[in-house]
Amino acid sequence: MPNNQDNRNKNSNPNRSVNDAGHNGGEATSNNQDYKFYEELGRKGGEARKRPIEIDDSVFEEAERENKQRDADKYNF
């Protein structure tokens, strides 16, 4: 099994937190983008928030059937 260290970018610092990495990425983005980038990003976010969340109930129904079958098998119902 390969070591997780082998899969990491050679430039990454294993002591750096996710928070630090996100902060640095945000700083780099702000240095490379102007206000129009953030204006568009905010507009897209606002549009996405307006739309209702669509939930496919069939996923829940299938999970419920699987759970009932698992319980029946486990407890000999």
N, CA, C and O atoms as a Tripos MOL2 file, in Angstrom:
@<TRIPOS>MOLECULE
protein
  308   307    77     0     0
PROTEIN
NO_CHARGES

@<TRIPOS>ATOM
      1 N           0.8580   -1.1820    0.0000 N.3       1 MET1
      2 CA          0.0000    0.0000    0.0000 C.3       1 MET1
      3 C           0.8960    1.2350    0.0000 C.2       1 MET1
      4 O           1.8030    1.3390    0.8250 O.2       1 MET1
      5 N           0.6470    2.1880   -0.9330 N.am      2 PRO2
      6 CA          1.5260    3.3480   -1.0120 C.3       2 PRO2
      7 C           1.3540    4.2730    0.1780 C.2       2 PRO2
      8 O           0.2750    4.3830    0.7600 O.2       2 PRO2
      9 N           2.4140    4.9130    0.5100 N.am      3 ASN3
     10 CA          2.4210    5.8830    1.5970 C.3       3 ASN3
     11 C           1.7130    7.1540    1.1360 C.2       3 ASN3
     12 O           1.9260    7.6130    0.0140 O.2       3 ASN3
     13 N           0.8720    7.7220    1.9970 N.am      4 ASN4
     14 CA          0.1620    8.9520    1.6410 C.3       4 ASN4
     15 C           1.1210   10.0890    1.3180 C.2       4 ASN4
     16 O           0.7970   10.9720    0.5230 O.2       4 ASN4
     17 N           2.2760   10.0700    1.9200 N.am      5 GLN5
     18 CA          3.2620   11.1120    1.6590 C.3       5 GLN5
     19 C           3.6840   11.1100    0.1880 C.2       5 GLN5
     20 O           3.9990   12.1600   -0.3710 O.2       5 GLN5
     21 N           3.6880    9.9290   -0.4350 N.am      6 ASP6
     22 CA          4.0960    9.8250   -1.8270 C.3       6 ASP6
     23 C           3.1070   10.5000   -2.7570 C.2       6 ASP6
     24 O           3.4840   10.9640   -3.8340 O.2       6 ASP6
     25 N           1.8350   10.5600   -2.3500 N.am      7 ASN7
     26 CA          0.7890   11.1180   -3.1940 C.3       7 ASN7
     27 C           0.6620   12.6250   -3.0690 C.2       7 ASN7
     28 O          -0.0750   13.2420   -3.8380 O.2       7 ASN7
     29 N           1.3460   13.2210   -2.1390 N.am      8 ARG8
     30 CA          1.2370   14.6620   -1.9310 C.3       8 ARG8
     31 C           2.1360   15.4170   -2.9000 C.2       8 ARG8
     32 O           3.1400   14.9030   -3.3920 O.2       8 ARG8
     33 N           1.7360   16.6400   -3.1480 N.am      9 ASN9
     34 CA          2.5460   17.5110   -3.9700 C.3       9 ASN9
     35 C           3.8930   17.7140   -3.2720 C.2       9 ASN9
     36 O           3.9440   17.9120   -2.0580 O.2       9 ASN9
     37 N           4.9500   17.6650   -4.0200 N.am     10 LYS10
     38 CA          6.2940   17.7890   -3.4480 C.3      10 LYS10
     39 C           6.5010   19.1430   -2.7680 C.2      10 LYS10
     40 O           7.3480   19.2660   -1.8840 O.2      10 LYS10
     41 N           5.7350   20.1570   -3.1720 N.am     11 ASN11
     42 CA          5.8950   21.4890   -2.5910 C.3      11 ASN11
     43 C           5.0640   21.6930   -1.3290 C.2      11 ASN11
     44 O           5.1820   22.7260   -0.6710 O.2      11 ASN11
     45 N           4.2200   20.7130   -0.9860 N.am     12 SER12
     46 CA          3.3650   20.9070    0.1770 C.3      12 SER12
     47 C           4.1710   20.7460    1.4620 C.2      12 SER12
     48 O           5.1550   20.0090    1.5150 O.2      12 SER12
     49 N           3.7280   21.4500    2.4820 N.am     13 ASN13
     50 CA          4.3730   21.3970    3.7810 C.3      13 ASN13
     51 C           3.4810   20.5750    4.6990 C.2      13 ASN13
     52 O           2.3560   20.9910    4.9760 O.2      13 ASN13
     53 N           3.9400   19.4180    5.1850 N.am     14 PRO14
     54 CA          3.0820   18.5730    6.0120 C.3      14 PRO14
     55 C           2.6830   19.2120    7.3340 C.2      14 PRO14
     56 O           1.7450   18.7500    7.9830 O.2      14 PRO14
     57 N           3.3770   20.2630    7.7420 N.am     15 ASN15
     58 CA          3.0590   20.9330    9.0030 C.3      15 ASN15
     59 C           2.0550   22.0700    8.8210 C.2      15 ASN15
     60 O           1.6240   22.6800    9.7990 O.2      15 ASN15
     61 N           1.6810   22.3550    7.5790 N.am     16 ARG16
     62 CA          0.7620   23.4530    7.3010 C.3      16 ARG16
     63 C          -0.6730   22.9690    7.4610 C.2      16 ARG16
     64 O          -1.0260   21.8880    6.9900 O.2      16 ARG16
     65 N          -1.4900   23.7670    8.1200 N.am     17 SER17
     66 CA         -2.8720   23.3810    8.3430 C.3      17 SER17
     67 C          -3.7140   23.6900    7.1070 C.2      17 SER17
     68 O          -3.3060   24.4540    6.2320 O.2      17 SER17
     69 N          -4.8780   23.0890    7.0570 N.am     18 VAL18
     70 CA         -5.8160   23.3510    5.9710 C.3      18 VAL18
     71 C          -6.2280   24.8150    6.0050 C.2      18 VAL18
     72 O          -6.4090   25.4430    4.9610 O.2      18 VAL18
     73 N          -6.3730   25.3500    7.2020 N.am     19 ASN19
     74 CA         -6.7360   26.7550    7.3440 C.3      19 ASN19
     75 C          -5.6640   27.6550    6.7270 C.2      19 ASN19
     76 O          -5.9770   28.6010    6.0050 O.2      19 ASN19
     77 N          -4.4050   27.3520    7.0160 N.am     20 ASP20
     78 CA         -3.3050   28.1440    6.4470 C.3      20 ASP20
     79 C          -3.2810   28.0380    4.9290 C.2      20 ASP20
     80 O          -3.0790   29.0340    4.2340 O.2      20 ASP20
     81 N          -3.4870   26.8320    4.4190 N.am     21 ALA21
     82 CA         -3.4740   26.6310    2.9730 C.3      21 ALA21
     83 C          -4.6050   27.4190    2.3220 C.2      21 ALA21
     84 O          -4.4030   28.0460    1.2820 O.2      21 ALA21
     85 N          -5.8000   27.3920    2.9270 N.am     22 GLY22
     86 CA         -6.9260   28.1570    2.4020 C.3      22 GLY22
     87 C          -6.6760   29.6510    2.4410 C.2      22 GLY22
     88 O          -7.0250   30.3830    1.5150 O.2      22 GLY22
     89 N          -6.0670   30.0870    3.5250 N.am     23 HIS23
     90 CA         -5.7430   31.5120    3.6520 C.3      23 HIS23
     91 C          -4.7720   31.9250    2.5530 C.2      23 HIS23
     92 O          -4.9660   32.9470    1.8950 O.2      23 HIS23
     93 N          -3.7390   31.1340    2.3600 N.am     24 ASN24
     94 CA         -2.7410   31.4650    1.3340 C.3      24 ASN24
     95 C          -3.3560   31.4370   -0.0620 C.2      24 ASN24
     96 O          -3.0310   32.2710   -0.9070 O.2      24 ASN24
     97 N          -4.2460   30.4710   -0.2980 N.am     25 GLY25
     98 CA         -4.9220   30.4110   -1.5910 C.3      25 GLY25
     99 C          -5.8030   31.6220   -1.8170 C.2      25 GLY25
    100 O          -5.8550   32.1620   -2.9220 O.2      25 GLY25
    101 N          -6.4970   32.0510   -0.7700 N.am     26 GLY26
    102 CA         -7.3320   33.2450   -0.8720 C.3      26 GLY26
    103 C          -6.5080   34.4900   -1.1260 C.2      26 GLY26
    104 O          -6.9000   35.3640   -1.8990 O.2      26 GLY26
    105 N          -5.3650   34.5610   -0.4690 N.am     27 GLU27
    106 CA         -4.4640   35.7070   -0.7040 C.3      27 GLU27
    107 C          -3.9780   35.7240   -2.1440 C.2      27 GLU27
    108 O          -3.9560   36.7780   -2.7800 O.2      27 GLU27
    109 N          -3.5900   34.5700   -2.6610 N.am     28 ALA28
    110 CA         -3.1060   34.4830   -4.0430 C.3      28 ALA28
    111 C          -4.2060   34.8730   -5.0200 C.2      28 ALA28
    112 O          -3.9570   35.5800   -5.9970 O.2      28 ALA28
    113 N          -5.4320   34.4060   -4.7500 N.am     29 THR29
    114 CA         -6.5540   34.7430   -5.6220 C.3      29 THR29
    115 C          -6.8150   36.2400   -5.6000 C.2      29 THR29
    116 O          -7.0320   36.8520   -6.6460 O.2      29 THR29
    117 N          -6.7960   36.8300   -4.4100 N.am     30 SER30
    118 CA         -7.0610   38.2680   -4.3220 C.3      30 SER30
    119 C          -5.9660   39.0890   -5.0040 C.2      30 SER30
    120 O          -6.2290   40.1850   -5.4990 O.2      30 SER30
    121 N          -4.7560   38.5670   -5.0320 N.am     31 ASN31
    122 CA         -3.6720   39.2730   -5.7190 C.3      31 ASN31
    123 C          -3.7880   39.1600   -7.2330 C.2      31 ASN31
    124 O          -3.2980   40.0230   -7.9620 O.2      31 ASN31
    125 N          -4.4430   38.0870   -7.7150 N.am     32 ASN32
    126 CA         -4.5250   37.8410   -9.1520 C.3      32 ASN32
    127 C          -5.8490   38.2570   -9.7780 C.2      32 ASN32
    128 O          -5.9620   38.2760  -11.0040 O.2      32 ASN32
    129 N          -6.8470   38.5890   -8.9780 N.am     33 GLN33
    130 CA         -8.1760   38.9030   -9.5010 C.3      33 GLN33
    131 C          -8.5800   40.3170   -9.0990 C.2      33 GLN33
    132 O          -8.1270   40.8510   -8.0860 O.2      33 GLN33
    133 N          -9.4370   40.9020   -9.9140 N.am     34 ASP34
    134 CA         -9.9440   42.2290   -9.5690 C.3      34 ASP34
    135 C         -11.3620   42.1120   -9.0170 C.2      34 ASP34
    136 O         -11.8680   41.0050   -8.8290 O.2      34 ASP34
    137 N         -12.0020   43.2460   -8.7590 N.am     35 TYR35
    138 CA        -13.3250   43.2410   -8.1360 C.3      35 TYR35
    139 C         -14.3700   42.5620   -9.0110 C.2      35 TYR35
    140 O         -15.3400   42.0150   -8.4860 O.2      35 TYR35
    141 N         -14.1990   42.5820  -10.3340 N.am     36 LYS36
    142 CA        -15.1790   41.9620  -11.2260 C.3      36 LYS36
    143 C         -15.2720   40.4490  -10.9890 C.2      36 LYS36
    144 O         -16.3530   39.8660  -11.0790 O.2      36 LYS36
    145 N         -14.1500   39.8330  -10.6890 N.am     37 PHE37
    146 CA        -14.1340   38.3950  -10.3940 C.3      37 PHE37
    147 C         -15.0170   38.1040   -9.1820 C.2      37 PHE37
    148 O         -15.8420   37.1900   -9.2110 O.2      37 PHE37
    149 N         -14.8400   38.8820   -8.1280 N.am     38 TYR38
    150 CA        -15.6100   38.6730   -6.8980 C.3      38 TYR38
    151 C         -17.0740   39.0690   -7.0870 C.2      38 TYR38
    152 O         -17.9650   38.4690   -6.4860 O.2      38 TYR38
    153 N         -17.3190   40.0730   -7.9190 N.am     39 GLU39
    154 CA        -18.6880   40.4780   -8.2210 C.3      39 GLU39
    155 C         -19.4300   39.3280   -8.9090 C.2      39 GLU39
    156 O         -20.5660   39.0150   -8.5520 O.2      39 GLU39
    157 N         -18.7870   38.7060   -9.8900 N.am     40 GLU40
    158 CA        -19.3810   37.5820  -10.5990 C.3      40 GLU40
    159 C         -19.5440   36.3790   -9.6780 C.2      40 GLU40
    160 O         -20.5580   35.6840   -9.7360 O.2      40 GLU40
    161 N         -18.5670   36.1360   -8.8440 N.am     41 LEU41
    162 CA        -18.6390   35.0240   -7.8940 C.3      41 LEU41
    163 C         -19.8250   35.2070   -6.9430 C.2      41 LEU41
    164 O         -20.5550   34.2540   -6.6690 O.2      41 LEU41
    165 N         -20.0130   36.3980   -6.4530 N.am     42 GLY42
    166 CA        -21.1350   36.6860   -5.5730 C.3      42 GLY42
    167 C         -22.4730   36.5470   -6.2840 C.2      42 GLY42
    168 O         -23.4410   36.0540   -5.7050 O.2      42 GLY42
    169 N         -22.5270   36.9830   -7.5410 N.am     43 ARG43
    170 CA        -23.7620   36.8580   -8.3090 C.3      43 ARG43
    171 C         -24.1170   35.3850   -8.5010 C.2      43 ARG43
    172 O         -25.2700   34.9930   -8.3220 O.2      43 ARG43
    173 N         -23.1340   34.5760   -8.8600 N.am     44 LYS44
    174 CA        -23.3780   33.1430   -9.0480 C.3      44 LYS44
    175 C         -23.8330   32.4940   -7.7370 C.2      44 LYS44
    176 O         -24.7340   31.6560   -7.7360 O.2      44 LYS44
    177 N         -23.2230   32.8770   -6.6490 N.am     45 GLY45
    178 CA        -23.6230   32.3340   -5.3460 C.3      45 GLY45
    179 C         -25.0360   32.7230   -4.9830 C.2      45 GLY45
    180 O         -25.7940   31.9080   -4.4580 O.2      45 GLY45
    181 N         -25.3950   33.9570   -5.2570 N.am     46 GLY46
    182 CA        -26.7550   34.4180   -4.9800 C.3      46 GLY46
    183 C         -27.7730   33.6800   -5.8270 C.2      46 GLY46
    184 O         -28.8430   33.3230   -5.3350 O.2      46 GLY46
    185 N         -27.4620   33.4480   -7.0820 N.am     47 GLU47
    186 CA        -28.3610   32.7010   -7.9620 C.3      47 GLU47
    187 C         -28.5380   31.2750   -7.4630 C.2      47 GLU47
    188 O         -29.6490   30.7440   -7.4620 O.2      47 GLU47
    189 N         -27.4510   30.6640   -7.0420 N.am     48 ALA48
    190 CA        -27.5180   29.2860   -6.5610 C.3      48 ALA48
    191 C         -28.3610   29.1940   -5.2910 C.2      48 ALA48
    192 O         -29.0820   28.2140   -5.0990 O.2      48 ALA48
    193 N         -28.2810   30.1890   -4.4350 N.am     49 ARG49
    194 CA        -29.0420   30.1740   -3.1810 C.3      49 ARG49
    195 C         -30.5380   30.3900   -3.4120 C.2      49 ARG49
    196 O         -31.3550   29.9700   -2.5940 O.2      49 ARG49
    197 N         -30.9020   31.0360   -4.5100 N.am     50 LYS50
    198 CA        -32.3060   31.2900   -4.8090 C.3      50 LYS50
    199 C         -33.0420   30.0090   -5.1700 C.2      50 LYS50
    200 O         -34.2190   29.8480   -4.8470 O.2      50 LYS50
    201 N         -32.3410   29.0910   -5.8460 N.am     51 ARG51
    202 CA        -32.9830   27.8660   -6.3180 C.3      51 ARG51
    203 C         -33.2860   26.9340   -5.1500 C.2      51 ARG51
    204 O         -32.4660   26.7810   -4.2440 O.2      51 ARG51
    205 N         -34.4600   26.3120   -5.1710 N.am     52 PRO52
    206 CA        -34.7680   25.3470   -4.1070 C.3      52 PRO52
    207 C         -33.9140   24.0910   -4.2560 C.2      52 PRO52
    208 O         -33.5110   23.7190   -5.3580 O.2      52 PRO52
    209 N         -33.6610   23.4720   -3.1600 N.am     53 ILE53
    210 CA        -32.9000   22.2340   -3.1730 C.3      53 ILE53
    211 C         -33.8040   21.1170   -3.6430 C.2      53 ILE53
    212 O         -34.8940   20.9230   -3.1050 O.2      53 ILE53
    213 N         -33.3600   20.3890   -4.6400 N.am     54 GLU54
    214 CA        -34.1430   19.2740   -5.1570 C.3      54 GLU54
    215 C         -33.6450   17.9890   -4.5100 C.2      54 GLU54
    216 O         -32.4550   17.6780   -4.5420 O.2      54 GLU54
    217 N         -34.5780   17.2550   -3.9260 N.am     55 ILE55
    218 CA        -34.2300   16.0100   -3.2590 C.3      55 ILE55
    219 C         -34.9210   14.8660   -3.9740 C.2      55 ILE55
    220 O         -36.1310   14.9000   -4.1970 O.2      55 ILE55
    221 N         -34.1610   13.8720   -4.3260 N.am     56 ASP56
    222 CA        -34.6960   12.6860   -4.9760 C.3      56 ASP56
    223 C         -35.0690   11.6860   -3.8880 C.2      56 ASP56
    224 O         -34.2020   11.0270   -3.3150 O.2      56 ASP56
    225 N         -36.3710   11.5790   -3.6070 N.am     57 ASP57
    226 CA        -36.8470   10.7060   -2.5280 C.3      57 ASP57
    227 C         -36.5400    9.2380   -2.7760 C.2      57 ASP57
    228 O         -36.5100    8.4510   -1.8300 O.2      57 ASP57
    229 N         -36.3130    8.8540   -4.0220 N.am     58 SER58
    230 CA        -36.0420    7.4440   -4.3050 C.3      58 SER58
    231 C         -34.7590    6.9760   -3.6050 C.2      58 SER58
    232 O         -34.6300    5.8010   -3.2630 O.2      58 SER58
    233 N         -33.8260    7.8850   -3.3980 N.am     59 VAL59
    234 CA        -32.5830    7.5360   -2.7020 C.3      59 VAL59
    235 C         -32.8970    7.1320   -1.2630 C.2      59 VAL59
    236 O         -32.3500    6.1580   -0.7470 O.2      59 VAL59
    237 N         -33.7880    7.8970   -0.6220 N.am     60 PHE60
    238 CA        -34.1470    7.5960    0.7630 C.3      60 PHE60
    239 C         -34.9690    6.3170    0.8590 C.2      60 PHE60
    240 O         -34.8070    5.5290    1.7910 O.2      60 PHE60
    241 N         -35.8570    6.1210   -0.1210 N.am     61 GLU61
    242 CA        -36.6800    4.9140   -0.1270 C.3      61 GLU61
    243 C         -35.8130    3.6670   -0.2820 C.2      61 GLU61
    244 O         -36.0380    2.6610    0.3910 O.2      61 GLU61
    245 N         -34.8360    3.7380   -1.1590 N.am     62 GLU62
    246 CA        -33.9350    2.6020   -1.3590 C.3      62 GLU62
    247 C         -33.1160    2.3290   -0.0980 C.2      62 GLU62
    248 O         -32.9360    1.1730    0.2840 O.2      62 GLU62
    249 N         -32.6260    3.3690    0.5400 N.am     63 ALA63
    250 CA        -31.8440    3.2000    1.7690 C.3      63 ALA63
    251 C         -32.7150    2.6020    2.8690 C.2      63 ALA63
    252 O         -32.2540    1.7620    3.6420 O.2      63 ALA63
    253 N         -33.9650    3.0310    2.9390 N.am     64 GLU64
    254 CA        -34.8680    2.4880    3.9540 C.3      64 GLU64
    255 C         -35.1140    0.9960    3.7150 C.2      64 GLU64
    256 O         -35.1160    0.2070    4.6600 O.2      64 GLU64
    257 N         -35.3200    0.6090    2.4520 N.am     65 ARG65
    258 CA        -35.5020   -0.8130    2.1250 C.3      65 ARG65
    259 C         -34.2680   -1.6220    2.5100 C.2      65 ARG65
    260 O         -34.3820   -2.7050    3.0830 O.2      65 ARG65
    261 N         -33.0900   -1.0930    2.1920 N.am     66 GLU66
    262 CA        -31.8400   -1.7890    2.5240 C.3      66 GLU66
    263 C         -31.6740   -1.9230    4.0300 C.2      66 GLU66
    264 O         -31.2610   -2.9750    4.5180 O.2      66 GLU66
    265 N         -31.9920   -0.8670    4.7700 N.am     67 ASN67
    266 CA        -31.8700   -0.9130    6.2290 C.3      67 ASN67
    267 C         -32.8350   -1.9310    6.8340 C.2      67 ASN67
    268 O         -32.4750   -2.6760    7.7450 O.2      67 ASN67
    269 N         -34.0660   -1.9540    6.3180 N.am     68 LYS68
    270 CA        -35.0440   -2.9150    6.8320 C.3      68 LYS68
    271 C         -34.5860   -4.3450    6.5550 C.2      68 LYS68
    272 O         -34.7170   -5.2170    7.4140 O.2      68 LYS68
    273 N         -34.0510   -4.5850    5.3610 N.am     69 GLN69
    274 CA        -33.5830   -5.9210    5.0170 C.3      69 GLN69
    275 C         -32.3880   -6.3070    5.8930 C.2      69 GLN69
    276 O         -32.3010   -7.4410    6.3640 O.2      69 GLN69
    277 N         -31.4750   -5.3680    6.1080 N.am     70 ARG70
    278 CA        -30.3100   -5.6350    6.9540 C.3      70 ARG70
    279 C         -30.7550   -5.9840    8.3640 C.2      70 ARG70
    280 O         -30.2420   -6.9300    8.9610 O.2      70 ARG70
    281 N         -31.7120   -5.2230    8.9030 N.am     71 ASP71
    282 CA        -32.2020   -5.4920   10.2520 C.3      71 ASP71
    283 C         -32.9200   -6.8420   10.3180 C.2      71 ASP71
    284 O         -32.7730   -7.5850   11.2890 O.2      71 ASP71
    285 N         -33.6990   -7.1530    9.2720 N.am     72 ALA72
    286 CA        -34.4030   -8.4290    9.2470 C.3      72 ALA72
    287 C         -33.4080   -9.5910    9.2300 C.2      72 ALA72
    288 O         -33.6040  -10.5970    9.9120 O.2      72 ALA72
    289 N         -32.3480   -9.4420    8.4510 N.am     73 ASP73
    290 CA        -31.3240  -10.4840    8.3920 C.3      73 ASP73
    291 C         -30.5750  -10.5850    9.7090 C.2      73 ASP73
    292 O         -30.2750  -11.6840   10.1760 O.2      73 ASP73
    293 N         -30.2790   -9.4600   10.2970 N.am     74 LYS74
    294 CA        -29.4820   -9.4480   11.5430 C.3      74 LYS74
    295 C         -30.2710   -9.9870   12.7210 C.2      74 LYS74
    296 O         -29.7290  -10.7270   13.5420 O.2      74 LYS74
    297 N         -31.5570   -9.6240   12.8180 N.am     75 TYR75
    298 CA        -32.3490   -9.9970   13.9680 C.3      75 TYR75
    299 C         -33.3620  -11.1090   13.6830 C.2      75 TYR75
    300 O         -34.2360  -11.3960   14.5010 O.2      75 TYR75
    301 N         -33.2290  -11.7240   12.5150 N.am     76 ASN76
    302 CA        -34.0810  -12.8480   12.1020 C.3      76 ASN76
    303 C         -35.5720  -12.5270   12.1830 C.2      76 ASN76
    304 O         -36.3550  -13.2870   12.7520 O.2      76 ASN76
    305 N         -35.9470  -11.3960   11.6070 N.am     77 PHE77
    306 CA        -37.3640  -11.0030   11.5490 C.3      77 PHE77
    307 C         -38.0850  -11.8220   10.5160 C.2      77 PHE77
    308 O         -39.2870  -11.6430   10.3150 O.2      77 PHE77
@<TRIPOS>BOND
     1     1     2 1
     2     2     3 1
     3     3     4 2
     4     3     5 am
     5     5     6 1
     6     6     7 1
     7     7     8 2
     8     7     9 am
     9     9    10 1
    10    10    11 1
    11    11    12 2
    12    11    13 am
    13    13    14 1
    14    14    15 1
    15    15    16 2
    16    15    17 am
    17    17    18 1
    18    18    19 1
    19    19    20 2
    20    19    21 am
    21    21    22 1
    22    22    23 1
    23    23    24 2
    24    23    25 am
    25    25    26 1
    26    26    27 1
    27    27    28 2
    28    27    29 am
    29    29    30 1
    30    30    31 1
    31    31    32 2
    32    31    33 am
    33    33    34 1
    34    34    35 1
    35    35    36 2
    36    35    37 am
    37    37    38 1
    38    38    39 1
    39    39    40 2
    40    39    41 am
    41    41    42 1
    42    42    43 1
    43    43    44 2
    44    43    45 am
    45    45    46 1
    46    46    47 1
    47    47    48 2
    48    47    49 am
    49    49    50 1
    50    50    51 1
    51    51    52 2
    52    51    53 am
    53    53    54 1
    54    54    55 1
    55    55    56 2
    56    55    57 am
    57    57    58 1
    58    58    59 1
    59    59    60 2
    60    59    61 am
    61    61    62 1
    62    62    63 1
    63    63    64 2
    64    63    65 am
    65    65    66 1
    66    66    67 1
    67    67    68 2
    68    67    69 am
    69    69    70 1
    70    70    71 1
    71    71    72 2
    72    71    73 am
    73    73    74 1
    74    74    75 1
    75    75    76 2
    76    75    77 am
    77    77    78 1
    78    78    79 1
    79    79    80 2
    80    79    81 am
    81    81    82 1
    82    82    83 1
    83    83    84 2
    84    83    85 am
    85    85    86 1
    86    86    87 1
    87    87    88 2
    88    87    89 am
    89    89    90 1
    90    90    91 1
    91    91    92 2
    92    91    93 am
    93    93    94 1
    94    94    95 1
    95    95    96 2
    96    95    97 am
    97    97    98 1
    98    98    99 1
    99    99   100 2
   100    99   101 am
   101   101   102 1
   102   102   103 1
   103   103   104 2
   104   103   105 am
   105   105   106 1
   106   106   107 1
   107   107   108 2
   108   107   109 am
   109   109   110 1
   110   110   111 1
   111   111   112 2
   112   111   113 am
   113   113   114 1
   114   114   115 1
   115   115   116 2
   116   115   117 am
   117   117   118 1
   118   118   119 1
   119   119   120 2
   120   119   121 am
   121   121   122 1
   122   122   123 1
   123   123   124 2
   124   123   125 am
   125   125   126 1
   126   126   127 1
   127   127   128 2
   128   127   129 am
   129   129   130 1
   130   130   131 1
   131   131   132 2
   132   131   133 am
   133   133   134 1
   134   134   135 1
   135   135   136 2
   136   135   137 am
   137   137   138 1
   138   138   139 1
   139   139   140 2
   140   139   141 am
   141   141   142 1
   142   142   143 1
   143   143   144 2
   144   143   145 am
   145   145   146 1
   146   146   147 1
   147   147   148 2
   148   147   149 am
   149   149   150 1
   150   150   151 1
   151   151   152 2
   152   151   153 am
   153   153   154 1
   154   154   155 1
   155   155   156 2
   156   155   157 am
   157   157   158 1
   158   158   159 1
   159   159   160 2
   160   159   161 am
   161   161   162 1
   162   162   163 1
   163   163   164 2
   164   163   165 am
   165   165   166 1
   166   166   167 1
   167   167   168 2
   168   167   169 am
   169   169   170 1
   170   170   171 1
   171   171   172 2
   172   171   173 am
   173   173   174 1
   174   174   175 1
   175   175   176 2
   176   175   177 am
   177   177   178 1
   178   178   179 1
   179   179   180 2
   180   179   181 am
   181   181   182 1
   182   182   183 1
   183   183   184 2
   184   183   185 am
   185   185   186 1
   186   186   187 1
   187   187   188 2
   188   187   189 am
   189   189   190 1
   190   190   191 1
   191   191   192 2
   192   191   193 am
   193   193   194 1
   194   194   195 1
   195   195   196 2
   196   195   197 am
   197   197   198 1
   198   198   199 1
   199   199   200 2
   200   199   201 am
   201   201   202 1
   202   202   203 1
   203   203   204 2
   204   203   205 am
   205   205   206 1
   206   206   207 1
   207   207   208 2
   208   207   209 am
   209   209   210 1
   210   210   211 1
   211   211   212 2
   212   211   213 am
   213   213   214 1
   214   214   215 1
   215   215   216 2
   216   215   217 am
   217   217   218 1
   218   218   219 1
   219   219   220 2
   220   219   221 am
   221   221   222 1
   222   222   223 1
   223   223   224 2
   224   223   225 am
   225   225   226 1
   226   226   227 1
   227   227   228 2
   228   227   229 am
   229   229   230 1
   230   230   231 1
   231   231   232 2
   232   231   233 am
   233   233   234 1
   234   234   235 1
   235   235   236 2
   236   235   237 am
   237   237   238 1
   238   238   239 1
   239   239   240 2
   240   239   241 am
   241   241   242 1
   242   242   243 1
   243   243   244 2
   244   243   245 am
   245   245   246 1
   246   246   247 1
   247   247   248 2
   248   247   249 am
   249   249   250 1
   250   250   251 1
   251   251   252 2
   252   251   253 am
   253   253   254 1
   254   254   255 1
   255   255   256 2
   256   255   257 am
   257   257   258 1
   258   258   259 1
   259   259   260 2
   260   259   261 am
   261   261   262 1
   262   262   263 1
   263   263   264 2
   264   263   265 am
   265   265   266 1
   266   266   267 1
   267   267   268 2
   268   267   269 am
   269   269   270 1
   270   270   271 1
   271   271   272 2
   272   271   273 am
   273   273   274 1
   274   274   275 1
   275   275   276 2
   276   275   277 am
   277   277   278 1
   278   278   279 1
   279   279   280 2
   280   279   281 am
   281   281   282 1
   282   282   283 1
   283   283   284 2
   284   283   285 am
   285   285   286 1
   286   286   287 1
   287   287   288 2
   288   287   289 am
   289   289   290 1
   290   290   291 1
   291   291   292 2
   292   291   293 am
   293   293   294 1
   294   294   295 1
   295   295   296 2
   296   295   297 am
   297   297   298 1
   298   298   299 1
   299   299   300 2
   300   299   301 am
   301   301   302 1
   302   302   303 1
   303   303   304 2
   304   303   305 am
   305   305   306 1
   306   306   307 1
   307   307   308 2
@<TRIPOS>SUBSTRUCTURE
     1 MET1         2 RESIDUE 1 A MET
     2 PRO2         6 RESIDUE 1 A PRO
     3 ASN3        10 RESIDUE 1 A ASN
     4 ASN4        14 RESIDUE 1 A ASN
     5 GLN5        18 RESIDUE 1 A GLN
     6 ASP6        22 RESIDUE 1 A ASP
     7 ASN7        26 RESIDUE 1 A ASN
     8 ARG8        30 RESIDUE 1 A ARG
     9 ASN9        34 RESIDUE 1 A ASN
    10 LYS10       38 RESIDUE 1 A LYS
    11 ASN11       42 RESIDUE 1 A ASN
    12 SER12       46 RESIDUE 1 A SER
    13 ASN13       50 RESIDUE 1 A ASN
    14 PRO14       54 RESIDUE 1 A PRO
    15 ASN15       58 RESIDUE 1 A ASN
    16 ARG16       62 RESIDUE 1 A ARG
    17 SER17       66 RESIDUE 1 A SER
    18 VAL18       70 RESIDUE 1 A VAL
    19 ASN19       74 RESIDUE 1 A ASN
    20 ASP20       78 RESIDUE 1 A ASP
    21 ALA21       82 RESIDUE 1 A ALA
    22 GLY22       86 RESIDUE 1 A GLY
    23 HIS23       90 RESIDUE 1 A HIS
    24 ASN24       94 RESIDUE 1 A ASN
    25 GLY25       98 RESIDUE 1 A GLY
    26 GLY26      102 RESIDUE 1 A GLY
    27 GLU27      106 RESIDUE 1 A GLU
    28 ALA28      110 RESIDUE 1 A ALA
    29 THR29      114 RESIDUE 1 A THR
    30 SER30      118 RESIDUE 1 A SER
    31 ASN31      122 RESIDUE 1 A ASN
    32 ASN32      126 RESIDUE 1 A ASN
    33 GLN33      130 RESIDUE 1 A GLN
    34 ASP34      134 RESIDUE 1 A ASP
    35 TYR35      138 RESIDUE 1 A TYR
    36 LYS36      142 RESIDUE 1 A LYS
    37 PHE37      146 RESIDUE 1 A PHE
    38 TYR38      150 RESIDUE 1 A TYR
    39 GLU39      154 RESIDUE 1 A GLU
    40 GLU40      158 RESIDUE 1 A GLU
    41 LEU41      162 RESIDUE 1 A LEU
    42 GLY42      166 RESIDUE 1 A GLY
    43 ARG43      170 RESIDUE 1 A ARG
    44 LYS44      174 RESIDUE 1 A LYS
    45 GLY45      178 RESIDUE 1 A GLY
    46 GLY46      182 RESIDUE 1 A GLY
    47 GLU47      186 RESIDUE 1 A GLU
    48 ALA48      190 RESIDUE 1 A ALA
    49 ARG49      194 RESIDUE 1 A ARG
    50 LYS50      198 RESIDUE 1 A LYS
    51 ARG51      202 RESIDUE 1 A ARG
    52 PRO52      206 RESIDUE 1 A PRO
    53 ILE53      210 RESIDUE 1 A ILE
    54 GLU54      214 RESIDUE 1 A GLU
    55 ILE55      218 RESIDUE 1 A ILE
    56 ASP56      222 RESIDUE 1 A ASP
    57 ASP57      226 RESIDUE 1 A ASP
    58 SER58      230 RESIDUE 1 A SER
    59 VAL59      234 RESIDUE 1 A VAL
    60 PHE60      238 RESIDUE 1 A PHE
    61 GLU61      242 RESIDUE 1 A GLU
    62 GLU62      246 RESIDUE 1 A GLU
    63 ALA63      250 RESIDUE 1 A ALA
    64 GLU64      254 RESIDUE 1 A GLU
    65 ARG65      258 RESIDUE 1 A ARG
    66 GLU66      262 RESIDUE 1 A GLU
    67 ASN67      266 RESIDUE 1 A ASN
    68 LYS68      270 RESIDUE 1 A LYS
    69 GLN69      274 RESIDUE 1 A GLN
    70 ARG70      278 RESIDUE 1 A ARG
    71 ASP71      282 RESIDUE 1 A ASP
    72 ALA72      286 RESIDUE 1 A ALA
    73 ASP73      290 RESIDUE 1 A ASP
    74 LYS74      294 RESIDUE 1 A LYS
    75 TYR75      298 RESIDUE 1 A TYR
    76 ASN76      302 RESIDUE 1 A ASN
    77 PHE77      306 RESIDUE 1 A PHE
